[in-house]
């Protein structure tokens, strides 16, 4: 049996090696390392895939979130609502811009931001909601967009883990993750569902005015070279990464199907096990399984993780501490116990190997190893 990894990028690369190598070689031959044709090609292909008017490639997913917020002309002290159970980047950029992150609890079944918690957190200072589509499926965007409309708020989607997920509204309209809010952001970190071979990210929007501002901000505030209209940053997707992404974008739907097959295998193996709660699948969103995360009941998670490690089965804890209990984000508004769902999840979640190259032999070994050790 092939060695089991949380993410097997080498095997994935081997299958498309000739295309990847050719794309990178073209960049090397033309020496258009920044703002080359490969970036433009990928941008246009991504716009077609997402059915969105504007894709603005940037340096990484965190930059995407920061630039998105910068484009909204928010003022110091303005509040942005975001979940406490997620990776730090979403709240991090809010704090870095002098805005106020307002953390709220999540749903136990989907891991995503709670609509009811959003409603309770809105104040006169609230200017935006930043939902995170955690682990690969969309938050309740129909309700979130309605709340935003009623309260004149922006919605900035963190779609860094959900590229390729599709959300269906009650009227049957379907939209891609990251294209529903006023702005969407994604990461192309190597382990993402659509990952490059370094750092990369992108901002999505259907708003022409916002798109123009985002482009200017990401390029030192310049529209015309050496004329700086806005305070900006330097954040670009380089041509090598764009060449990689343009190849992999063609296979993204296949990659999603491979992840879903692996998730189906896990679901079938664990569905009748009283100690394992399999991931909930939303009726409104497809699930692209950036992570396959179970909730454990009456199981010593650390001991299980240790036993799995001894059997060469990797397993990760995303995330061991909610944002409101992180030292860097100590805030008198939040104490232990304030967000019981997130705190409970931090104590019971375990993510299993999930990638496009998992085979049945590996999946059987993983599931058997878990069942025998809980």
N, C-alpha and C positions, 0 to 999 in steps of 0.2 A: 504494500500500500504506500502511496505517495505521502510524504510528510504533510500533516495538516497544518494550515496556517489560518490566522484570522482573515487575512487578505492575501491572495496568491497573484501578485502582479506579474511575476516572472512567467508563469504558465499562460496568462492572458496575453502577454507581449509575444511569446513564442508563436502564437497562432496568427498574429498579424504583423510579424516582424518585417516582412518584405515591404509592406505598405508604410509602416512607421519609419523604417530606415530610409525609404525613398523620399518621404516627406521631409525628414530632417536633413537629408543630403541636399535637397533642393534649396533649403534655407542656407546651408553652408556654401553652396555654389553661387548663390546670388548675393550673399552677405547682407541681406536685408533683415537684420536681426531684430530691429524695432520698427513697428508700424509697417511691416511688409505686407505683401499680397496674401500671405498665409493667414494673417490676422483678419484681413478683410473677408477672405473666403469663409473662414470659420464663423465670423460674425453673421454673415448673410445666411449661411446654412443653419445656424442656431436660431435665427429669426424665423426661418421657414419651419423648423422643427417645432418651435414653441408657438407658432402662429401669433407672434408679438411684433409690434412695429419696430422696436429698438432694442438691440443688444449692445451694450457697451462693455467690452472686455477690459478688465483691470488686473492688478497685480495679485490679488488673493481675495478670499471670501470676506475677511475682516475689513479690508479696504472697501469692498463693495458695500458693506453695511454702513461704514463711516461716510462714504461719499454720498450714498443715498440720503442719509440724514442731513448732511451738509447742504444738499440741494433744496431742502424744504424751508430754509431761512428761519429755523427755530432759534429762540432766544435763550440765553442762560437761565436755568431754572425751570424751563418748560419740561413737562413730564411725558415720558414715553412708557407705555405699559408693555411688559414682556414677561414671559414665564420664568419662574425660579428654578425649574427643573430643565436644564439645558446646558450646552457648552457656554463658556463665559463670554464669547465674542459679542453676542447680541447686547448684553448689558454693558460690556466693556466700552464699546464705541459711544454709547449714550453718555457714560461718565466722562470719557475723554473729551467730549465736545461741550462739557459744562452743563449738560442737560441732566435731568433727574430720572434715573431708572426707577420705575414703580413695578415692583415684582408682585406676581400673583400666582395662585396655585394652578394645578393642572388636573386633567381628568385621569382617574386611576386606570381606566381601560385603554385609552388611546395614547396616553402620555402627553397629549397636547394641551395647549392653554385652555383654561375653563372660560366659557362664554359668560357664565354667571359671575365669575371672579372679575372679569373685565368690567362688567356693568357696575359692580360695587366700587371699583377702583377709580372711576372717572371723577375728576374734579375740574374746576374752572381752568386749571393750569395744564390739563391734559391736551396734548397736541397730536399724539400719534400712538398707534398700536403696532407692535412688532411681534406678530405671531411666529413661532418656530414650528416648522413641519417636521417634528422629531422622528427619527429612525426610518422615515421613508413614506409617511402618508400625511395628507394635508389636514390641518386644523379645520374647525368648522367655519369655513370662509364665508358661507352665505350669511350666517348670523353676524360674523365679525364685520363684514362690509355693511350690513344694515345698521349695526351699532355706530360704525364710523360715520355713515351718512346722517344719522339722526343727531350726532354730536359734533359734526363738522371736523372730523379727525382724519389724518392721513393713515394709511395702512402700508407698512413696509414689511413685505414677506421675507423671512429668513428661510430660503429654500435650499440651504447648503447640503441638506441630507435627502432631498426629495426630488431631484431632477428626474423628469420623466413621469412623475405621478400625475394623474388626471383627476380633476375634481368635477363632479356633476351637480348642478343646481337643480332645484325642484322643478324648474321649467324645462329640464332636459339639456340645457346648455352645458357644454363641457369646455373646461379651460385647463391649461397646463399649470402645474405648480409654479409659483413665482410670477405669473402673469395676471393674477386676479386683483391684487392690491394696486395702489397707485405706483408702487415700485416693488420689484422683486430682486433678490440677491442670491447668488450661488457661489460655491467654492469648487475649484477644480483640483483640490489637494489630491495627491496620488491615490489615496484609498477611497475617494468618493466614487459614486456610481459612474460618473463621467469624470475621470481623473487624468491629469496630465503627468508629466515626469519631472515636476518641480512644483512651484507655486503658481496659482492662477485663480481668477474669479471673474464674475460678470454681474452687471446690473441690467435689469429688464424693465421696460416701461412702454405703455401705449400712448403716453403723454409727450407730444412733440417738444413742448417748452421745457419740461423736466429733463428730457433726453439731452437737449442742447446744454443745459446747465451741468448735467452730470459729465458730459464729454469735456466741458471747459474745466470743471473742478479737477477732474482726473489728470489733466494736462497742465498743471501749475497755474490754473486759472486763465489759460490763454485760449482765445479763439483764433487770433492772428499772432504769429510768432513774435515774441518779445513785447506784446501788448497784453497786460494782465488785467482782465476785467473783474475777476473774482479772486478771493483767497482760495488757493487750491492746493493740491498735493501732487506728487509724482507717482502714478500708479498705472502701469501698463502691462498687458499680457504680451510676452515676447513671442517672436515668430516661431521659435522652436516648439514652444508649448502649444501654440495655435496649430502647428502642423500635426502634432500628436493628437490633439483634441478633434481636429477635423476628420481624422481617420476613425477615431473611436466613436464619434457621433453617429457614424453609419451603422455601428453595431449596438447602439444604446438599447434599442428595443429588444434585441436578442439577449443582451446582458440582463435586462430587467426580467425577461422570461426565465432565464437560468436562475436568478435569485428567487423568483417566485416558486419555481419547482423545488428548490432546496427548502424554502419555507414550508411548502406543502408537505414535504417529507418529515420535517420537524413536527409540524402540526399533527400529522397522523401518528407519529411515534409517541407524542406526549398527551394527546387529547383526553385520554381516560386516566391520566395520572393525577391523583388528588394533590400531589405536592408541587405540581408545575402548572402555572397559568400561562397558556400560550398567548401570543400577541393578538389583540383585538384588531379586526379589520373593519374599517369604517364603511358604512353603506354608501357614502357619498364620494369617497376617495379610493382610487386604486392604491396599492401598497407596493413600493419598489424595494423595500427591505434593504435600506442602507445598513441597518443592523437587524438581527433577529434577537429580540430581547424578551426573555421570559421573566415572570415573577415567581419567586420560590415561596412556598408555604411550609413552615415548620422544618426548615432545612438550614443547617449551618453553612451559610454561603461561602465563607472563607475556607472552611474545611473542604467543601466540594470543589472549589477552585483549585485548592492544593492537590487533591486527589486526581483531578483531571490533568493537571500539569504533570503529575507523575506518569500519567498514561499518554503524554504527548498530545493532549487536547487543550489548545488555548481557549481561554474564556476571559472576558473583560467586564469590568464594572463601569458602566456609563449611566449615571454619574454618582460618585460616592458621597458628595456633599452638595446640597442645593445652594444656589447663589446667595440666598439671604443669610446663610451661615458661613460663607467664605470670609476669611479674615480681611481681605482687601475691600469687601463691601459691607463691612460692619455699619449698621444703621440703627439708630434708636427706634425706628418704626417697626423693626422686625426682630422677633425673638424666636427661639426654638419653640415649636408648637404652633406658630402662626399659620404655617402652610402644611397641614397634616398629611395631605396626599403626597406632595413632593417628598416630604421627609420619610414617609413610609416606603415610597418607591426607591429612594436612595439606599434603603436597608434591605431590599429584597430583589432588585433586578440583577440579571446576569445575561450578558450578550454572548452568543455562541458564534463560531466561525460562520461567516457569510460572505461569499464572493461568487464570481461567475464560473469558477473552475471546480467547484465541489462535485465529487462523483458519488455514486450510490455506496460504494465500499466505505468511503470516508464518512458519509452521513450515517451509515449503519453503526460504524465504530463509535462515532461521537454520541449518538443517542443511547447506545447500549452502555457506554461508559458512564453517562449521566444517570441513567435509570438504576444501574447497579450500585451507585454511590450516594444515593439520596435516602 
